[in-house]
Amino acid sequence: MAYTKILHRIRTEKTNYRKRKAMLMGKRDFISVNVTNENTQVQILKPIISGDKVLVSAHSRFLIKIGWKGSRKSISASYLTGYLAGKRAVSKGTKNAILYTGTKKYTQRMAAALKGVIDAGLDVPADSETFPSESRINGEHLKIKNDISSFKTQIDSEGKTT
């Protein structure tokens, strides 16, 4: 009986090669959202033969610099991190992208980050029914409340200065 060796990245569930191949065949930029135990990171990448090139990256630690109080992995923080990444991408000339989840499940935090990217002006194919409600994006369910609209204006002004 023959033994077939399974690739290491499949065994450790780091790469779904079917999804990746379908994404690469489209030849479009893609959005990667990573929600960790403390932070949210949104990257917009360009697939290249030698490896993926990061065009724009945004991390929720930036929110602390502009006065964010509370969790940096909440739905509101994910939305603002996606909004920041989208604004940076639009200023660099990126017009459209797709969401690439890889082996991760599509969660509400990921959907909030995607809505932030779309609200920033990037054209991303997504169903609006999957996004969290406006009350959750505005953080009305959180103990520590932040004014999302004031943070959006600060992000907009940050984009104009860079």
C-alpha positions as CSV (number, residue, x, y, z in Angstrom):
1,M,0.0,0.0,0.0
2,A,1.3,3.4,-1.0
3,Y,1.7,6.3,1.5
4,T,0.9,9.8,0.3
5,K,2.7,12.5,2.1
6,I,0.4,15.4,3.2
7,L,1.9,18.8,2.9
8,H,2.9,20.4,6.2
9,R,0.8,23.5,5.8
10,I,-2.3,21.3,5.2
11,R,-1.5,19.2,8.2
12,T,-1.2,22.2,10.5
13,E,-4.3,23.8,8.9
14,K,-2.5,26.9,7.8
15,T,-3.3,26.9,4.1
16,N,-6.4,25.8,2.2
17,Y,-4.8,25.3,-1.2
18,R,-8.2,25.1,-3.1
19,K,-9.3,28.5,-1.8
20,R,-5.9,29.9,-2.4
21,K,-5.8,28.7,-6.0
22,A,-9.2,30.1,-6.7
23,M,-8.2,33.4,-5.2
24,L,-4.9,33.6,-7.2
25,M,-6.7,32.8,-10.4
26,G,-8.7,36.0,-10.0
27,K,-5.5,38.1,-10.1
28,R,-7.0,40.7,-7.7
29,D,-5.7,42.2,-4.5
30,F,-7.0,40.5,-1.4
31,I,-7.8,41.4,2.1
32,S,-6.6,39.3,5.1
33,V,-8.2,39.9,8.5
34,N,-6.5,38.4,11.6
35,V,-8.2,38.7,15.0
36,T,-5.9,37.6,17.8
37,N,-6.5,37.5,21.6
38,E,-5.8,41.2,22.0
39,N,-5.7,42.9,18.6
40,T,-7.1,43.1,15.1
41,Q,-4.9,43.3,12.0
42,V,-6.1,44.0,8.5
43,Q,-3.8,43.7,5.5
44,I,-4.3,44.3,1.8
45,L,-2.0,42.1,-0.3
46,K,-1.1,41.7,-3.9
47,P,-0.4,38.1,-5.0
48,I,2.9,37.7,-6.8
49,I,4.7,34.6,-8.0
50,S,7.5,35.0,-5.5
51,G,5.1,35.5,-2.6
52,D,2.3,37.9,-1.5
53,K,3.3,41.5,-1.3
54,V,1.7,43.6,1.5
55,L,0.4,46.9,0.0
56,V,-1.2,48.3,3.1
57,S,-1.4,47.1,6.7
58,A,-3.4,48.4,9.7
59,H,-3.2,47.3,13.3
60,S,-5.6,48.1,16.1
61,R,-2.7,49.4,18.3
62,F,-3.0,52.5,16.2
63,L,-6.3,53.2,17.8
64,I,-4.6,53.7,21.2
65,K,-2.6,56.6,19.7
66,I,-5.8,58.4,18.8
67,G,-7.5,57.9,22.2
68,W,-9.2,54.5,22.0
69,K,-10.4,53.1,25.3
70,G,-11.4,49.4,25.7
71,S,-10.8,46.3,23.7
72,R,-8.9,46.3,20.5
73,K,-10.5,43.1,19.2
74,S,-14.1,44.2,19.6
75,I,-16.5,44.6,16.6
76,S,-16.1,48.4,16.8
77,A,-12.3,48.2,16.9
78,S,-12.3,45.7,14.0
79,Y,-14.5,48.1,12.0
80,L,-12.2,51.1,12.6
81,T,-9.1,49.0,11.8
82,G,-10.7,47.9,8.5
83,Y,-11.6,51.6,7.9
84,L,-8.0,52.7,8.4
85,A,-6.7,50.0,6.1
86,G,-9.2,50.9,3.5
87,K,-8.3,54.6,3.6
88,R,-4.6,53.8,3.3
89,A,-5.3,51.5,0.4
90,V,-7.5,54.1,-1.4
91,S,-4.7,56.7,-0.9
92,K,-2.2,54.3,-2.5
93,G,-4.4,53.8,-5.5
94,T,-6.1,50.4,-4.8
95,K,-9.6,50.3,-6.2
96,N,-10.9,46.8,-5.5
97,A,-10.1,43.7,-3.6
98,I,-11.6,40.4,-2.4
99,L,-11.7,38.9,1.1
100,Y,-9.5,35.9,1.6
101,T,-10.3,34.0,4.8
102,G,-7.9,31.0,4.3
103,T,-8.6,28.3,6.9
104,K,-10.3,30.8,9.3
105,K,-14.1,31.0,9.7
106,Y,-16.0,34.1,8.7
107,T,-16.8,35.8,12.0
108,Q,-18.6,39.0,13.0
109,R,-15.3,40.7,13.8
110,M,-14.1,39.8,10.3
111,A,-17.3,41.1,8.8
112,A,-17.0,44.4,10.7
113,A,-13.4,44.8,9.4
114,L,-14.7,44.1,5.9
115,K,-17.5,46.7,6.3
116,G,-14.9,49.2,7.4
117,V,-12.8,48.6,4.3
118,I,-16.0,49.0,2.1
119,D,-17.0,52.2,3.9
120,A,-13.5,53.6,3.3
121,G,-14.2,53.4,-0.4
122,L,-12.8,50.1,-1.6
123,D,-14.9,48.0,-3.9
124,V,-15.3,44.6,-2.3
125,P,-17.9,42.0,-3.3
126,A,-19.9,41.3,-0.1
127,D,-23.4,40.7,1.1
128,S,-24.6,43.4,3.4
129,E,-26.8,40.9,5.4
130,T,-23.6,39.4,6.8
131,F,-22.4,42.6,8.4
132,P,-23.1,43.3,12.1
133,S,-25.8,45.8,12.9
134,E,-25.0,49.5,13.2
135,S,-25.6,49.5,17.0
136,R,-22.9,46.8,17.4
137,I,-20.5,48.7,15.1
138,N,-21.1,51.9,17.1
139,G,-20.3,49.9,20.3
140,E,-23.6,50.4,22.1
141,H,-23.3,46.9,23.6
142,L,-19.8,47.6,25.2
143,K,-19.2,48.7,28.7
144,I,-16.5,51.2,27.6
145,K,-18.1,53.3,24.9
146,N,-16.2,55.2,22.2
147,D,-17.5,57.7,19.7
148,I,-16.9,55.9,16.4
149,S,-17.7,59.0,14.2
150,S,-15.0,61.0,15.9
151,F,-12.4,58.3,15.4
152,K,-13.4,58.0,11.7
153,T,-12.8,61.8,11.3
154,Q,-9.4,61.4,12.9
155,I,-8.6,58.5,10.6
156,D,-9.7,60.6,7.6
157,S,-7.4,63.5,8.7
158,E,-4.6,61.0,9.2
159,G,-5.0,59.8,5.7
160,K,-4.8,63.4,4.3
161,T,-1.5,64.2,6.1
162,T,0.3,61.0,4.9
